Amino acid sequence: MLAVRTGNPFVFRRLRESVNNTTPPVFQQADGYRHVSTRYDAAHGALWVFLRPGHRACFSFELLEDLRRFQRGIEALSGRSDKAGDQVRYVILASSTPGVFNFGGDLSLFSRCVKELDADTLRKYAIACIDVIYHHIVGYGLPLTTLSLVQGDALGGGFEAALSSDVLVAERRALMGFPEVLFNLFPGMGAYNLLLRRIGVLHTEKALMSGKMFRAEELHAKGLVDILAEDGAGERTVYEYIVRQGGKDRAAAGIHQVRRRLAPVKYEQLLEVVEIWVDTALRMGPRELRMMEKLVRAQERVAVLPARQETAEFPPAR
């Protein structure tokens, strides 16, 4: 675990000046992502994907579809004979919404499905979530390192997404947690598996049952945040990590592949958990639904400022 302080601004400017320079031909302009944007830094082999949700920063079906299409583009590199996959050494998940990484599941959709006893839509949504989570966990079948950069609130599924990376970088101000227990539910798209690999059964279940939000500094001490960044310095900290790796990036990617083999998150297990989650969700009563809808209204009151414009330079899915 590392706590990184703001580095030399001149060095960071030099790092950023390399972004998008001499972009290899394989990274062509992407076709019309609506809910994510990408940026490719050829000098460091760093492919960024920024979450750009709509009026509420949750994982909608549309956002999940864009993420999965982006992922299929990465996976297509593994079958190329020209070693194009070697050009991507880091895939970095971040957010374009100031102060928010992601609020997690689409609670408005959940509420409607529970009221209508619509198990099929709940199941379809949950499977779309684990499809995105799983392929990020396994590194797309490539020898690369995945990172999450959390610069704001990461709740429920947002925290799950952050934990799905090999390396989790978070700014001190970031708050993360699983509030699902407050409306008598649990996070069912990988949280248990991902926490288990890092902190064991006892601490996993305590975290899931607490409903608490934790500051990044607390989670860094617990081993859930790998690198602690100063507020406002998250992106710089990611680049400093990449530079520190230097000629060790393949060794690090190999170690992450070993972790995936020896401490795997299995897709079949995620599917089994989804069934338990759907059954539990459908048992929610009026009080739990009112609590969920109250949280939806609170999320909608969060001002979503204009997102950063990023250059989309990744090929469309095939």
C-alpha positions in Angstrom: 0.0 0.0 0.0 1.2 3.5 -0.8 0.3 7.0 0.2 1.4 9.3 -2.6 1.7 13.1 -2.2 1.5 15.6 -5.0 4.6 15.4 -7.2 6.4 18.0 -9.3 3.9 19.8 -11.5 6.5 20.1 -14.2 7.0 16.3 -14.3 3.2 15.8 -14.4 2.9 18.2 -17.3 5.7 16.3 -19.2 3.7 13.1 -18.6 0.4 14.6 -19.9 2.1 16.1 -23.0 2.7 12.5 -24.1 -1.0 11.7 -24.2 -2.3 10.8 -27.7 1.1 11.5 -29.3 2.1 9.0 -32.1 -1.1 7.0 -31.5 -0.7 3.5 -33.1 -3.0 2.8 -36.1 -4.9 0.1 -34.0 -6.5 2.9 -31.9 -9.0 4.5 -34.2 -11.8 6.9 -33.4 -14.5 5.1 -31.5 -18.1 5.1 -32.8 -20.5 7.1 -30.6 -20.1 6.1 -27.0 -22.8 8.0 -25.2 -22.1 7.1 -21.5 -18.3 6.6 -21.5 -15.4 8.3 -23.0 -11.8 7.1 -23.6 -8.3 8.4 -23.8 -5.3 6.5 -24.9 -1.7 7.5 -23.8 0.5 5.8 -26.3 3.8 6.7 -24.5 2.7 4.8 -21.4 0.4 2.2 -22.9 -2.4 3.6 -20.7 -6.0 3.3 -21.9 -8.5 5.3 -19.8 -12.2 4.8 -19.7 -14.3 7.5 -18.0 -17.8 6.9 -16.8 -20.2 9.5 -18.2 -23.7 8.6 -16.9 -26.8 10.6 -17.4 -28.7 12.7 -14.8 -27.9 10.2 -12.0 -24.5 8.7 -11.7 -25.5 5.1 -11.5 -25.0 2.0 -13.7 -27.9 2.2 -16.1 -28.4 -0.4 -18.8 -27.1 2.1 -21.3 -23.8 2.7 -19.4 -23.3 -1.0 -18.9 -23.8 -1.6 -22.7 -21.2 1.1 -23.5 -18.7 -0.4 -21.0 -19.2 -3.9 -22.4 -18.7 -2.7 -26.0 -15.5 -0.9 -24.9 -14.3 -4.1 -23.2 -14.9 -6.2 -26.3 -12.6 -3.8 -28.2 -9.9 -4.6 -25.7 -10.5 -8.4 -25.8 -10.2 -8.3 -29.6 -6.6 -7.3 -29.2 -5.7 -10.6 -27.7 -6.3 -12.5 -30.9 -4.3 -10.1 -33.2 -1.1 -11.4 -34.8 0.6 -8.0 -34.9 1.1 -7.8 -31.1 -1.4 -4.9 -30.9 -2.3 -6.1 -27.4 1.2 -5.4 -26.2 0.6 -1.7 -26.8 -2.0 -1.6 -23.9 -0.3 -2.1 -20.6 -2.8 -0.4 -18.3 -6.6 -0.1 -18.4 -7.8 2.6 -16.0 -11.4 3.1 -14.9 -12.3 6.6 -13.8 -15.3 9.0 -13.7 -16.0 12.3 -15.5 -18.6 13.3 -12.8 -17.0 15.7 -10.3 -17.1 14.4 -6.8 -18.7 11.1 -7.8 -17.2 7.8 -9.0 -20.5 6.0 -9.2 -23.6 5.6 -7.0 -24.0 1.9 -8.0 -27.1 0.1 -9.0 -30.1 1.7 -10.7 -32.3 1.9 -7.6 -35.2 3.5 -9.6 -35.2 0.4 -11.8 -34.9 -1.9 -8.8 -37.9 -0.3 -7.1 -40.1 -0.6 -10.1 -39.1 -4.3 -10.6 -39.8 -5.2 -7.0 -43.2 -3.5 -7.1 -44.1 -5.4 -10.3 -42.4 -8.7 -9.2 -40.3 -8.5 -12.4 -37.6 -11.0 -11.7 -36.6 -11.3 -15.3 -35.5 -7.6 -15.6 -33.7 -7.7 -12.3 -31.8 -10.8 -13.4 -31.0 -9.3 -16.8 -29.7 -6.2 -15.1 -27.6 -8.1 -12.6 -26.1 -10.3 -15.4 -25.2 -7.2 -17.4 -23.4 -5.9 -14.3 -21.4 -9.1 -13.7 -20.5 -9.3 -17.3 -18.8 -5.9 -17.0 -17.2 -6.7 -13.6 -16.0 -10.1 -14.5 -14.2 -9.2 -17.7 -12.4 -6.4 -15.9 -11.4 -8.7 -13.1 -9.8 -11.2 -15.4 -7.8 -8.5 -17.3 -9.5 -9.2 -20.7 -7.2 -12.1 -21.3 -4.2 -9.8 -21.8 -0.9 -9.4 -19.8 -1.9 -5.9 -18.5 -2.7 -4.2 -15.2 -6.2 -2.7 -14.4 -6.6 0.3 -12.2 -9.5 2.2 -10.7 -9.2 5.9 -9.9 -11.8 7.0 -7.3 -12.0 10.7 -6.8 -15.5 10.9 -5.2 -18.3 8.8 -3.8 -18.4 5.1 -4.7 -21.5 3.4 -3.4 -22.7 -0.2 -3.8 -22.0 -1.2 -7.3 -19.7 1.7 -7.7 -17.5 0.3 -5.0 -17.7 -3.1 -6.6 -16.5 -1.7 -9.9 -13.6 0.1 -8.1 -12.6 -3.1 -6.3 -12.6 -5.1 -9.6 -9.3 -3.6 -10.6 -5.8 -5.0 -9.8 -4.9 -1.6 -8.2 -7.3 0.8 -6.5 -6.1 4.4 -6.3 -8.3 6.8 -4.3 -8.1 10.4 -3.2 -8.4 11.1 0.5 -11.8 12.8 0.2 -13.4 9.8 -1.5 -16.1 7.9 0.4 -16.8 4.3 -0.3 -19.2 1.7 1.1 -22.1 -0.7 0.7 -25.4 0.9 1.9 -27.6 -1.9 0.6 -28.2 -3.3 4.0 -30.1 -0.1 4.9 -33.0 -1.3 2.7 -32.5 -5.0 3.7 -30.6 -6.0 0.6 -27.0 -6.9 -0.1 -24.6 -6.0 -3.0 -24.9 -9.0 -5.3 -22.6 -8.3 -8.3 -19.3 -9.4 -6.9 -18.8 -7.5 -3.7 -18.4 -10.6 -1.5 -15.9 -12.2 -3.9 -13.8 -9.1 -4.3 -13.7 -8.3 -0.6 -13.0 -11.9 0.3 -9.8 -11.9 -1.7 -8.5 -8.8 0.2 -9.7 -9.0 3.7 -11.1 -12.5 4.4 -14.6 -13.8 5.4 -15.0 -12.1 8.8 -14.1 -8.6 7.7 -16.0 -9.0 4.4 -19.3 -9.8 6.2 -18.8 -7.0 8.7 -18.2 -4.5 5.9 -21.4 -5.7 4.0 -23.5 -5.6 7.2 -22.4 -2.2 8.5 -23.9 0.0 5.8 -21.3 2.5 6.6 -19.4 4.8 4.3 -15.6 4.8 4.8 -13.1 7.4 3.9 -10.3 6.4 1.5 -7.8 6.8 4.3 -9.6 4.2 6.5 -9.8 1.8 3.6 -6.2 2.3 2.8 -5.3 1.2 6.4 -7.6 -1.9 5.9 -5.9 -2.9 2.7 -8.8 -2.1 0.4 -7.3 1.0 -1.2 -3.8 0.3 -2.6 -2.6 3.8 -3.2 -3.8 6.9 -1.4 -3.6 10.1 -3.3 -4.0 13.7 -2.1 -7.2 15.4 -3.1 -7.1 16.7 -6.6 -4.0 14.7 -7.4 -5.6 11.4 -8.4 -4.7 11.4 -12.1 -1.2 12.6 -11.4 -0.8 9.8 -8.8 -1.8 7.2 -11.4 0.9 8.5 -13.8 3.4 8.4 -11.0 2.5 4.8 -10.3 3.0 4.0 -14.0 6.4 5.7 -14.1 7.5 3.9 -10.9 6.7 0.6 -12.6 9.2 1.5 -15.3 10.6 -1.7 -16.7 8.7 -3.8 -14.1 5.3 -3.4 -15.8 5.3 -6.9 -17.3 6.4 -8.4 -14.0 3.5 -6.7 -12.2 1.1 -7.8 -14.9 2.4 -11.4 -14.5 1.8 -11.2 -10.8 -1.7 -10.0 -11.3 -2.3 -12.9 -13.7 -1.1 -15.3 -11.0 -3.6 -13.7 -8.6 -6.3 -14.3 -11.1 -5.4 -18.0 -11.4 -4.8 -18.7 -7.7 -7.5 -16.5 -6.2 -10.0 -16.5 -9.0 -13.4 -14.9 -9.1 -15.5 -17.4 -11.1 -18.3 -16.3 -13.4 -20.4 -19.3 -12.4 -20.2 -18.2 -8.7 -21.3 -14.7 -9.7 -24.3 -16.1 -11.5 -25.3 -18.1 -8.4 -25.1 -15.0 -6.2 -27.3 -13.1 -8.7 -30.1 -15.6 -8.1 -29.8 -15.1 -4.4 -29.8 -11.4 -4.9 -32.9 -11.4 -7.1 -34.8 -13.6 -4.6 -33.8 -11.3 -1.7 -34.7 -8.1 -3.7 -38.2 -9.4 -4.5 -38.8 -9.9 -0.7 -38.4 -6.2 0.0 -41.4 -4.6 1.7 -42.9 -1.1 1.6 -40.5 0.3 4.3 -37.4 -0.9 2.4 -38.8 0.5 -0.9 -39.5 3.8 0.7 -35.9 3.9 2.0 -34.6 3.0 -1.5 -36.7 5.7 -3.2 -35.5 8.2 -0.6 -31.9 7.4 -1.6 -32.8 7.8 -5.3 -34.1 11.3 -4.6 -31.0 12.2 -2.6 -28.8 11.0 -5.5 -30.8 13.1 -8.0 -30.2 16.2 -5.9 -26.5 15.8 -6.4 -25.5 18.4 -9.0 -24.0 16.7 -12.0 -21.6 19.3 -13.5 -20.5 19.1 -17.2 -18.2 16.2 -17.6 -14.7 16.5 -18.9 -14.3 16.0 -22.6 -12.0 13.1 -23.4 -10.7 12.0 -26.8 -12.2 8.7 -27.9 -9.4 6.8 -29.4 -10.3 3.2 -29.0 -11.6 1.0 -31.8 -15.3 0.2 -31.9 -16.2 -3.3 -30.8 -16.2 -6.0 -33.5 
